[in-house]
Amino acid sequence: MIRVPLGTLVRDADSHDLLREILHPGDQVVAARGGRGGIGNAHSREGPLEGSPGESRRLTLELKLLADVGIVGMPNAGKSTLLTQISRARPKVAAFPFTTTSPILGLVTLPDEGRLVAVDVPGLIEGAHRGRGLGLDFLRHIERTRLLVHLVDMAGVDGRDPLEDYRTLNKELAAYHPLVAAKPQILVANKMDCPGAKENLARFRKKVRREILPISAKEGKGVSELLKAMAKTLKKLKTE
């Protein structure tokens, strides 16, 4: 018997068939059955009766993180900076894309004294659903989240268009799996402390007619309002 973390997918390595998804403590999967045991020399007058060999199978173990909230966005949108603000996680933060190369978990304390686990998903790019930029490795970690915090670099620091980034990421989520795209989202306009962010946000609001929370993850402005929105949304989802 081997023990694996919760959230592990057990697959046949050759056929890639899913054998079991380990979601709850005590979940088990029989990957290969043992053979018939022999009875031994002492119990046989005609000589030893040997057993039969058991089954053998190669397995692939695939871990999907279990988190309440997934922080998603294009590269350098400020996801790691936000996670640093709202939790004790200390991911590497730098002013260039793809600083985060693996998902980072953080324990977040909410205003109502509740807690949740948030995962900082490395920056997604166009073509992520086809594996570009290790997109498939990252996207699978938000499958089980209940809520997505969609971070948009509203200042366009890298010369990016905030509206195009927003649309591209949503397209990637839909192309990966419709259920992932259908998850509730809190739309966050980040880097509001940077030049040009206010003007970009005004143009953004005209095209995206939904609630937008402006914040500066770097300076911590608007983060408390975001935490309140996260707590309210998760409470509503739990009730539903």
C-alpha positions in Angstrom: 0.0 0.0 0.0 1.2 3.5 -0.8 -0.2 6.8 0.5 -0.7 9.7 -1.8 -1.9 13.3 -1.1 -5.5 14.3 -1.5 -6.2 15.6 -5.0 -4.1 12.9 -6.7 -5.3 11.3 -10.0 -4.2 7.6 -10.4 -3.9 6.7 -14.0 -2.7 3.6 -16.0 0.7 4.7 -17.4 0.2 2.9 -20.6 -3.5 3.5 -21.5 -3.8 6.8 -19.5 -7.1 5.6 -18.2 -8.2 7.2 -14.9 -8.4 4.6 -12.2 -9.4 6.7 -9.3 -9.4 10.3 -8.0 -8.3 10.5 -4.4 -10.5 13.3 -2.9 -11.3 12.1 0.6 -9.3 10.6 3.5 -9.5 6.8 3.3 -10.1 6.7 -0.5 -8.4 3.6 -2.0 -7.8 2.1 -5.4 -6.8 -1.4 -6.3 -4.3 -0.9 -9.0 -3.2 -4.5 -9.4 -4.5 -7.7 -7.8 -2.2 -10.3 -6.1 -1.9 -13.8 -7.3 -3.0 -17.0 -5.6 -0.8 -18.0 -2.7 0.9 -21.4 -2.4 0.1 -23.8 0.4 3.8 -24.8 1.1 5.6 -28.1 1.4 4.2 -29.0 4.8 0.6 -29.1 3.6 1.1 -31.2 0.4 1.8 -34.9 0.1 2.6 -34.6 -3.6 5.1 -31.8 -3.2 4.9 -28.0 -3.0 1.9 -26.4 -4.6 3.1 -23.0 -5.8 0.9 -19.9 -6.1 0.3 -17.9 -9.2 1.9 -14.5 -10.0 -0.1 -11.4 -9.4 -0.9 -8.6 -11.8 1.6 -5.8 -12.6 0.8 -2.3 -13.8 2.7 0.9 -14.3 0.9 3.9 -12.8 1.1 7.7 -13.3 0.2 9.8 -10.3 -1.0 13.3 -11.1 -1.5 15.9 -8.3 -4.1 18.6 -8.6 -4.0 21.1 -5.7 -7.0 21.6 -3.5 -7.7 25.3 -3.0 -10.7 27.5 -2.4 -9.5 30.4 -4.6 -7.4 30.5 -7.7 -5.5 33.7 -8.5 -5.2 33.9 -12.3 -3.9 36.4 -14.8 -1.4 37.0 -17.6 2.3 37.0 -16.8 3.5 39.9 -14.6 -0.1 40.8 -13.6 0.9 40.9 -9.9 -0.5 37.6 -8.7 2.5 36.7 -6.5 2.5 40.2 -5.0 -1.2 39.8 -4.1 -0.7 36.4 -2.5 2.1 38.0 -0.4 -0.3 40.7 0.7 -3.1 38.4 1.7 -1.2 35.5 3.2 2.1 34.5 4.7 3.2 32.8 1.5 6.4 34.3 0.2 6.6 33.5 -3.5 9.4 35.0 -5.5 8.4 38.5 -6.7 10.2 40.3 -9.6 9.3 42.8 -12.3 9.5 40.4 -15.1 7.2 37.7 -16.5 7.2 34.0 -15.4 8.9 34.7 -12.1 6.6 32.0 -10.6 7.2 28.6 -12.2 5.0 26.4 -10.0 1.7 27.0 -8.2 2.1 28.5 -4.7 -0.4 28.0 -1.9 -1.2 30.5 0.8 -3.5 30.4 3.8 -5.7 33.6 3.9 -7.5 34.9 6.9 -10.8 36.6 6.0 -12.5 39.6 7.7 -15.1 37.3 9.2 -12.3 35.3 10.9 -12.8 32.5 8.4 -9.9 31.0 6.5 -9.3 29.8 2.9 -6.5 28.5 0.8 -5.5 30.5 -2.3 -3.3 29.3 -5.1 -1.2 31.6 -7.2 -1.2 30.1 -10.7 1.8 31.0 -12.8 1.0 33.4 -15.6 -1.1 32.0 -18.5 -0.5 32.9 -22.1 -2.3 32.5 -25.3 -2.3 28.8 -26.2 -2.1 27.6 -22.6 -4.9 25.2 -23.1 -2.7 23.4 -25.7 0.2 23.2 -23.3 2.0 26.3 -24.4 4.1 27.8 -21.6 3.3 24.7 -19.5 -0.3 25.9 -19.5 -1.8 22.5 -19.0 0.4 21.9 -15.9 -0.9 25.1 -14.4 -4.6 25.1 -15.5 -5.3 21.7 -13.9 -4.6 23.3 -10.5 -7.7 25.5 -10.7 -10.1 22.8 -11.6 -11.2 22.3 -8.0 -11.2 25.9 -6.9 -14.6 27.4 -6.0 -13.7 30.9 -7.0 -11.3 32.7 -9.4 -9.7 36.0 -8.7 -8.9 37.3 -12.2 -6.1 39.9 -12.0 -5.6 42.3 -14.8 -2.5 44.6 -15.1 -4.5 47.8 -15.7 -1.3 49.9 -16.2 -0.2 47.8 -19.1 3.4 47.9 -17.7 4.8 45.6 -20.4 3.0 47.4 -23.2 0.1 45.0 -23.0 -3.6 45.9 -23.6 -5.6 45.2 -20.4 -8.8 44.5 -22.4 -7.0 42.0 -24.7 -5.4 40.3 -21.7 -8.8 39.9 -20.0 -10.4 38.4 -23.1 -7.4 36.2 -23.9 -7.3 34.6 -20.5 -11.1 33.9 -20.5 -10.8 32.3 -23.9 -8.0 30.1 -22.6 -10.1 29.0 -19.6 -13.1 28.2 -21.9 -10.9 26.3 -24.3 -9.4 24.2 -21.5 -12.7 23.3 -20.0 -16.2 25.0 -20.0 -16.7 24.3 -16.3 -13.5 26.1 -15.4 -14.6 29.1 -17.5 -18.0 29.1 -15.7 -16.5 29.4 -12.3 -17.4 32.6 -10.4 -14.8 35.3 -11.0 -13.9 38.4 -9.1 -12.4 40.8 -11.6 -9.5 42.9 -10.2 -7.8 45.8 -11.8 -4.3 45.8 -10.4 -1.4 48.2 -10.4 -3.6 51.2 -10.0 -0.6 53.0 -8.4 1.1 53.1 -11.8 0.8 55.9 -14.4 -1.9 55.4 -17.0 -3.9 52.9 -14.9 -6.8 55.3 -14.2 -7.3 56.1 -17.9 -7.0 52.5 -18.9 -9.6 51.5 -16.3 -12.0 54.1 -17.6 -11.8 52.6 -21.1 -11.9 49.1 -19.7 -15.2 49.8 -17.9 -16.9 50.9 -21.1 -16.1 47.5 -22.7 -16.4 45.2 -19.7 -19.7 45.9 -18.0 -19.3 44.1 -14.8 -18.1 44.9 -11.3 -14.4 45.6 -11.2 -12.3 46.0 -8.0 -9.4 48.4 -8.4 -6.4 47.7 -6.2 -2.7 48.1 -5.8 -1.3 44.8 -4.6 2.1 46.4 -4.2 0.9 49.2 -1.9 -1.9 47.1 -0.3 -4.6 49.6 -1.4 -8.0 48.0 -2.0 -6.8 44.6 -0.8 -9.2 44.7 2.3 -12.1 45.3 0.0 -11.0 42.4 -2.2 -10.9 40.1 0.9 -14.4 41.1 1.8 -15.6 40.4 -1.7 -13.9 36.9 -1.6 -15.5 36.1 1.8 -19.0 37.3 0.6 -18.8 35.3 -2.7 -17.6 32.1 -1.0 -20.3 32.4 1.6 -22.9 32.8 -1.1 -21.5 29.8 -3.0 -21.6 27.7 0.2 -25.3 28.6 0.7 -26.2 27.8 -2.8 
